[in-house]
Amino acid sequence: MKKVYFKTFGCRTNQFDTQVMMSRLGDYEIAKSEEEADVIVVNSCTVTNGADSGVRGYINQVGRINAHAKVLLTGCGAHTKGESLFESGKVHGVFGHSEKEKVAKFIESPERFYEIGDLEHVDTTVVEQFIGKSRAFIKIQEGCDFRCSYCIIPYVRGNARSLDETLILEQIKRLASNGFGEFILTGTNVGSYGKDRGTSIAKLLKRMSLIRGVRRIRIGSLEPIQITDEFKELLDEPWMAKHLHIALQHTSDKMLQLMNRRNRFETDLKLFEELADRGYALGTDFIVGHPGEGEEEWQEAIERVKQLPLTHVHAFSYSKRDGTPSSTMKPQVPGNIAKERHKELTQIVKAKNFAFRRSLKQPLEILVESEKDGLYIGLDQYFNKVAIRSDRDLRGEWLALETFEATEEINYGDF
């Protein structure tokens, strides 16, 4: 039986897409390593020039590790670098997002192929299992209608389009019956769900919550303008994870305008304070060192970060992406300055996170996912990692931890 190895780069949406392909393998077996594979499927990311380089480097590496394996390229990078990699002979075949459900056909193909497909496809596969996971990722939409100046993704994933609600709910029912209790909603722009189908993400969440076995729902990332009054009505529901990731990208209004963002700091601050008052941990994305970020803009931004009730940050040092408006903007920010700013930002938010964890009085609701060095590791409702000491195997269990110790890095407890 032929064996297929999947290498996934990038975001949770790509992780879900890999699970879709795994569920469509038919008689093929999943390989545990590149060395034992007959076919290697590379699900690529192209969000930055560096991401493209990482994918190319991996493809060159596997050619040395396993010269006999056929290498197939898919994912976002198929739309930007697929043609050049195909023409250079680095890969046996290339297929786009819309073609991934045909993965078994491509694996079988003795002939080289380039089938990039289109940017209008909507998945119909119902994923019933997530290999090696205790939480399930649910892709609810594809594509994005925003055109942020630094971002290539709308051009490789297409405009926003929602998956059929019936299929989403069927997928959750099957996963819940297979023992999954936590579901993470993902997509290119999750909060846009439903706008093309006359519904909304809030309505979807309500219907998900009625499915037996659903204990907790997390949402991958939202835009500030997507936190509507309808959505706010759900904030006190027990199945809502008490953590929201809301993409701000910056706190200087000048920078937000340069980035072609739809949010501004005054309304962002008001929203974050309202959500924090409702007991939520709050994360964000933040791009450091985007062209035009002078010292004045940075000082304004960092003072505003201090005002926000943030608990988590996914900070990026700006990386040029060819083909985007930002790639031609001036002045560029030197790499060493961007690195210093990145460090300053992450240290501030780390301190905010520590203070938040120390202030908690209620029990931590934890789904235990793994074991390492005798400690059982999971995430609580606030998206904070918890390490638990126990004499029995806790993996896959839900726990309510009444007492715990908050250290700078992690929470500890006994069970």
C-alpha positions in Angstrom: 0.0 0.0 0.0 1.4 3.4 -1.0 2.1 5.9 1.9 1.5 9.6 1.8 3.2 12.2 4.0 1.6 15.6 4.5 3.7 18.7 5.4 1.5 21.6 6.4 2.8 25.2 6.6 0.9 28.2 7.9 -2.4 28.8 9.5 -5.3 26.8 11.0 -7.1 26.9 7.7 -4.3 25.0 6.1 -4.4 22.5 9.0 -8.1 22.0 8.2 -7.4 21.6 4.5 -4.8 18.9 5.3 -7.4 17.0 7.3 -9.8 17.3 4.3 -7.1 15.7 2.1 -6.4 13.0 4.7 -10.1 12.1 4.7 -10.0 11.8 0.9 -7.1 9.4 0.6 -9.1 6.3 -0.1 -6.9 3.2 0.1 -3.7 5.1 0.7 -2.0 5.1 4.1 -0.7 8.1 6.0 3.1 8.1 6.5 4.7 9.1 9.7 7.8 10.6 8.1 9.2 11.8 4.8 11.6 8.8 4.6 8.9 6.2 4.4 6.6 8.1 2.0 5.9 7.3 -1.6 4.2 10.7 -2.1 4.8 13.9 -0.1 2.0 16.5 -0.3 3.2 20.0 0.7 0.3 22.3 1.8 2.1 25.6 1.5 1.8 29.1 2.9 2.6 32.3 1.0 1.8 35.1 3.4 5.3 36.5 3.2 8.3 36.2 1.0 9.9 34.3 3.9 7.0 31.8 3.9 7.6 31.2 0.2 11.4 30.6 0.9 10.5 28.2 3.7 8.4 26.1 1.3 11.1 26.1 -1.4 13.7 25.1 1.2 11.6 22.2 2.4 11.0 21.0 -1.2 14.7 21.0 -1.8 15.4 19.2 1.4 12.9 16.4 0.9 14.5 15.8 -2.5 17.6 14.9 -0.7 15.9 13.0 2.1 13.7 10.8 -0.2 14.7 11.1 -3.8 12.2 8.5 -4.9 9.1 10.2 -3.5 6.8 12.2 -5.7 6.3 15.8 -4.3 3.0 17.5 -4.9 2.4 21.2 -4.1 -0.9 22.7 -2.9 -2.0 25.5 -0.6 -1.6 29.3 -1.1 1.9 28.9 -2.5 0.5 26.9 -5.4 -1.0 30.2 -6.7 2.2 32.3 -6.4 5.1 29.9 -6.8 3.6 26.8 -8.1 4.2 27.5 -11.8 7.9 28.2 -11.3 8.4 25.1 -9.1 6.6 23.0 -11.6 8.6 24.3 -14.6 11.9 23.8 -12.8 11.0 20.2 -12.1 11.1 20.6 -8.3 7.6 19.1 -7.9 5.7 16.3 -9.8 2.5 18.2 -9.7 0.6 21.3 -8.5 -3.0 21.6 -7.5 -4.9 24.6 -6.1 -7.3 25.0 -3.2 -10.4 24.1 -5.3 -8.8 20.7 -6.3 -7.8 19.4 -2.9 -10.8 17.0 -2.6 -9.4 15.2 -5.7 -6.1 14.4 -3.9 -6.3 10.7 -4.4 -6.5 11.2 -8.2 -3.4 13.4 -8.1 -1.5 10.9 -5.9 -2.2 8.2 -8.5 -1.2 10.3 -11.5 1.9 8.9 -13.3 2.0 12.0 -15.5 3.2 15.4 -14.2 0.3 17.9 -13.8 -0.6 21.5 -13.1 -4.2 22.0 -12.1 -4.5 25.3 -10.3 -8.3 25.4 -10.3 -10.3 28.5 -9.4 -10.9 30.8 -6.4 -14.6 30.3 -6.1 -14.7 26.7 -4.7 -16.4 25.9 -1.4 -15.6 22.7 0.4 -18.2 19.9 0.7 -16.1 17.3 2.5 -17.4 16.4 6.0 -14.3 15.7 8.2 -15.1 13.1 10.9 -11.7 12.8 12.7 -8.7 14.9 13.4 -5.6 12.8 13.6 -3.5 13.4 16.7 -5.8 16.2 18.0 -8.2 16.5 21.0 -9.7 19.7 19.6 -11.4 20.0 16.2 -10.9 22.8 13.7 -14.0 23.6 11.7 -13.5 25.7 8.5 -16.7 27.8 8.1 -15.7 30.1 5.2 -13.1 30.8 2.6 -11.6 33.9 1.2 -11.7 37.6 2.2 -13.2 40.8 0.9 -10.8 43.1 2.8 -7.8 44.5 0.9 -5.3 45.3 3.6 -2.2 46.8 1.9 0.3 44.2 3.3 -1.8 41.1 2.6 -1.6 38.7 -0.4 -4.2 36.2 0.9 -7.3 37.5 -0.9 -5.5 37.1 -4.2 -4.7 33.4 -3.5 -7.9 32.4 -1.6 -10.4 34.6 -3.4 -13.3 36.7 -2.1 -15.3 35.7 1.0 -17.7 32.8 0.6 -19.4 30.8 3.3 -19.6 27.0 3.6 -23.1 25.5 3.7 -24.4 25.6 7.3 -26.0 22.1 7.0 -22.6 20.6 6.2 -20.9 22.5 9.0 -23.4 21.3 11.6 -23.2 17.7 10.2 -19.5 17.8 10.6 -19.8 19.0 14.2 -22.4 16.3 15.0 -20.0 13.5 13.7 -17.0 14.9 15.4 -18.9 15.3 18.7 -20.1 11.7 18.4 -16.4 10.7 18.0 -15.5 12.3 21.3 -14.6 15.9 20.4 -15.9 18.5 22.7 -14.0 21.7 21.8 -14.4 23.2 18.3 -12.3 26.0 16.8 -13.9 28.0 14.0 -11.5 28.9 11.3 -11.3 30.4 7.8 -9.6 33.2 6.0 -11.9 35.9 7.5 -14.1 34.0 10.0 -16.3 36.9 11.0 -17.6 37.4 7.5 -19.4 34.1 7.7 -23.0 34.2 6.4 -22.9 37.6 4.6 -23.3 35.8 1.3 -26.0 33.5 2.6 -28.3 35.9 4.5 -27.1 34.7 7.9 -24.3 35.4 10.4 -21.6 33.9 12.5 -23.8 34.6 15.6 -26.7 32.5 14.2 -24.3 29.7 13.3 -22.8 29.7 16.9 -26.3 29.4 18.4 -27.1 26.4 16.2 -23.7 24.7 16.9 -24.3 25.1 20.7 -27.5 23.0 20.5 -25.6 19.9 19.2 -25.1 17.3 21.9 -21.5 17.0 23.0 -20.4 20.5 22.2 -18.8 21.9 25.3 -16.7 24.8 24.1 -16.5 26.9 21.0 -13.5 29.1 20.1 -13.3 31.5 17.2 -10.1 31.8 15.3 -10.0 35.5 14.7 -12.4 38.3 14.2 -12.3 41.9 12.9 -13.4 44.6 15.3 -16.3 45.6 13.0 -17.6 42.0 13.2 -18.3 42.1 16.9 -22.0 43.1 16.4 -24.8 43.5 18.9 -26.1 40.1 17.8 -22.7 38.6 18.6 -22.5 40.3 22.0 -25.7 38.6 23.0 -23.8 35.3 23.1 -20.9 36.5 25.4 -22.4 35.0 28.6 -23.2 31.6 27.1 -21.4 28.8 29.0 -20.1 27.2 25.8 -18.3 30.3 24.6 -14.6 30.2 25.2 -13.8 33.2 27.4 -11.1 34.4 24.9 -11.5 36.4 21.7 -8.8 37.1 19.2 -9.6 40.4 17.5 -7.2 41.5 14.8 -6.2 45.1 15.2 -2.8 45.0 13.4 -1.8 48.3 14.9 -2.8 51.1 17.3 -1.6 54.2 15.4 -4.4 55.6 13.3 -1.8 56.8 10.7 -0.5 53.2 10.4 -4.0 51.8 10.2 -4.8 54.1 7.3 -1.5 53.1 5.5 -2.5 49.5 6.0 -5.9 50.1 4.5 -7.6 48.8 7.7 -11.2 49.4 8.6 -10.6 49.9 12.4 -9.4 52.9 14.4 -8.1 53.1 17.9 -10.8 55.0 19.6 -13.5 52.5 18.8 -11.1 49.6 19.3 -10.4 50.7 22.9 -14.1 51.1 23.6 -14.8 47.6 22.3 -11.9 45.9 24.2 -12.9 47.6 27.5 -16.5 46.4 27.0 -15.4 42.8 26.3 -12.9 42.8 29.2 -15.7 44.0 31.5 -17.6 40.9 30.4 -14.7 38.7 31.7 -12.9 38.0 28.4 -9.3 37.4 27.8 -8.4 39.3 24.6 -5.7 38.7 22.0 -4.8 40.5 18.8 -2.5 40.5 15.8 0.0 43.3 15.6 2.4 44.1 12.7 5.6 45.8 13.8 7.9 47.6 11.4 5.4 48.2 8.5 6.8 50.9 6.1 6.0 54.3 7.4 6.2 53.4 11.1 8.6 56.1 12.4 9.6 56.6 16.0 6.7 59.0 16.6 4.1 56.5 15.3 5.7 53.7 17.3 5.7 55.7 20.6 2.0 56.6 20.1 1.3 52.9 19.3 3.0 51.5 22.3 1.4 53.9 24.7 -2.0 52.9 23.3 -1.1 49.2 23.6 -0.6 49.9 27.4 -4.2 51.2 27.5 -5.7 48.1 26.0 -6.8 45.2 28.2 -4.8 42.7 26.2 -3.8 39.3 27.4 -2.4 37.7 24.2 -0.6 39.0 21.1 0.5 37.4 17.9 3.2 39.9 16.9 4.8 39.9 13.4 7.8 41.8 12.3 6.7 43.2 8.9 7.9 41.0 6.1 7.7 42.3 2.5 5.2 40.4 0.3 5.8 41.0 -3.4 2.6 42.1 -5.2 1.1 44.0 -2.3 0.8 47.8 -2.0 2.9 47.8 1.1 5.9 46.2 -0.7 6.5 49.5 -2.5 5.9 51.9 0.4 8.6 54.0 1.9 10.4 54.5 4.2 11.2 50.9 5.2 11.9 50.2 8.8 15.4 48.6 9.5 15.2 45.0 10.7 17.1 45.7 13.9 14.6 48.4 14.9 11.6 46.2 14.1 13.2 43.5 16.2 13.5 45.8 19.2 9.9 47.0 18.8 8.7 43.5 18.6 10.4 42.6 21.8 9.1 45.7 23.6 5.5 44.9 22.5 5.6 41.2 23.5 7.1 42.0 26.9 4.3 44.5 27.7 1.6 42.0 26.7 3.3 39.2 28.5 3.2 41.2 31.7 -0.5 41.9 31.1 -1.2 38.2 30.6 0.6 37.4 33.9 -1.5 40.0 35.8 -4.7 38.7 34.2 -3.9 35.1 35.3 -3.0 36.2 38.8 -6.3 38.0 39.1 -8.5 35.0 38.2 -10.7 33.7 41.0 -13.0 31.2 39.2 -12.0 27.6 38.4 -10.0 26.9 35.2 -11.9 24.8 32.7 -9.3 22.7 31.0 -9.2 20.3 28.1 -6.1 18.2 28.6 -4.3 17.6 25.3 -0.9 16.1 26.0 1.7 14.9 28.4 5.3 16.2 28.7 7.9 15.4 31.3 5.3 14.0 33.7 3.0 17.1 33.4 -0.4 17.1 31.6 -0.8 20.1 29.4 -4.0 21.8 28.3 -5.7 25.1 27.5 -8.2 26.8 29.8 -11.2 28.8 28.8 -9.0 31.9 28.5 -6.6 30.3 26.0 -3.9 30.1 28.6 -1.7 27.0 28.9 -2.0 25.0 32.1 0.4 22.2 33.4 -1.1 19.7 35.8 0.5 17.3 38.1 -1.4 14.0 38.5 -0.8 10.3 39.2 -3.2 9.2 36.5 -3.4 9.8 32.7 -5.5 12.9 32.1 -5.1 13.1 28.3 -8.4 13.9 26.6 -10.2 14.8 29.9 -12.1 17.9 30.9 -11.1 19.3 34.3 -12.2 22.1 36.6 -9.1 23.2 38.4 -10.1 25.0 41.6 -6.7 26.1 42.8 -3.6 26.9 40.7 -0.3 28.8 40.7 0.3 31.5 38.1 3.9 31.8 37.1 5.3 34.2 34.5 5.2 31.5 31.8 2.3 29.2 32.6 -0.3 28.1 35.2 0.4 25.0 37.4 -2.0 22.9 39.3 -2.6 19.5 40.9 -5.4 17.1 40.2 
